[in-house]
Amino acid sequence: MRPLAITVLLTLTGLSSLIANDGPLKVFILSGQSNMQGHAHVSTFDVIGLDPKTVPMLEEMVDEKGQPRVLENVWISSIGSSDEEKTGQLTAGYGAEKRGPKIGPEFTFGIYMEKQLNEPILIIKTAWGGKSLHTDFRPPSAGPYVLNEGNIKQLKAKGKDIEAEQAKRTEASGHYYRLMMEHINKVLGDIKRVYPEYDASEGYELAGFVWFQGWNDMVDGGVYPNRYQPGGYDAYSELLAQFIKDVRKDLSAPELPFVIGVMGTGGPTKLYRKDRYKGVHQNFRDAMAAPASLPELKDNVAAVLTENYWDMELEELRHKESEIKQQIKEIRKKVKQGELSKQAGNEAEQQLYDETFTERENTILKDGVSNFQFHYYGSAKILGQIGKAFAETMGELMQK
């Protein structure tokens, strides 16, 4: 096995020039929490075709029978999204396993990365739901998480043993960082197990890393007590910069291109209908993107604002739907009390929707959502565009 290496492609002049037929296998690492796992059910694919801007993407995602494509040149090993490791050619089903099949960003990332490179690709995906950077993915150079004054005050109020709680936090610090690195090294140590046609004589090249995480840090007021103030998430920016440097060090890949997927659930904050979370969400997004502007990282780290791929039409329809919720409740109350049969209640609800929305809008509401808002509505239209943006941004970094 040849040593790990990052090839600096200094002679490239455009994405088309990334095409190569021979050479090291390109390996990309995708890591994060639940939105990297991906909660977009394949049932939401068809809605992508209702928007002229995303029709071309849908055509790349499905085969001639309208089924999710199986990519012959893109292979994947994924842990965390299911109880056991999943490997094989990339297709739908490598998202969160429960109530699947689902996709995460990996599906369109693989599609559009392969289009740029026109050669075999290996994706190593490590994603676990509900995990923080401050503790779970904490980089080694940061040391263990140390309970702050606010944490200690809260724990004392609950009658907890502070020393015991600190010991637990110390043990948890970096646990998922270590699991991530262990799996990456496991796959790289026996690539043929995942990609049977791998040519060991050509070796492999760590070509890029995508990080898509953040929710658990954003909502943690104990760790970030000043989060409603500008700079309240500076500690996250520092940790993420350390994370990037530690990953590169541990993989012996000092120039590894790194894409940060900046949290964007809800869309651009300037379009929020309510101001309650506007400030804290924007503060966190700014903190996530900050490492890409650091002098020592800016040349090979880039931030993708996932808010740009939020489905604003769907958001408006969901708001409009909320306006008839009281009428829906009244119908269901009558069914429960026996004033309406179940069938009559269903018909009354459907009539209300038909009177409120067009046929197209009803389809978007019914088939375009498969999960919660914080999971990007489980929308393949949203997550598909995010994965595509990750691939395109990675291609731009590779040119450097």
Secondary structure as UniProt FT lines:
FT   TURN            10..11
FT   HELIX           15..18
FT   STRAND          25..32
FT   HELIX           34..37
FT   STRAND          40..41
FT   HELIX           42..44
FT   HELIX           45..48
FT   TURN            49..50
FT   TURN            52..54
FT   HELIX           55..61
FT   TURN            64..65
FT   TURN            72..73
FT   STRAND          74..79
FT   STRAND          86..89
FT   TURN            92..93
FT   TURN            98..99
FT   STRAND          102..103
FT   HELIX           106..117
FT   STRAND          121..127
FT   TURN            129..130
FT   TURN            133..137
FT   HELIX           140..142
FT   HELIX           149..157
FT   TURN            158..159
FT   HELIX           162..172
FT   TURN            173..174
FT   HELIX           175..189
FT   HELIX           191..193
FT   TURN            196..197
FT   TURN            200..202
FT   STRAND          204..212
FT   HELIX           215..218
FT   TURN            221..223
FT   TURN            225..228
FT   TURN            230..233
FT   HELIX           234..250
FT   TURN            251..252
FT   TURN            254..255
FT   STRAND          258..262
FT   TURN            265..266
FT   HELIX           269..271
FT   TURN            276..277
FT   HELIX           278..289
FT   HELIX           290..293
FT   TURN            295..300
FT   STRAND          301..305
FT   HELIX           306..309
FT   HELIX           312..322
FT   TURN            323..324
FT   HELIX           325..336
FT   TURN            337..338
FT   HELIX           342..356
FT   HELIX           359..367
FT   HELIX           373..378
FT   HELIX           380..399
//
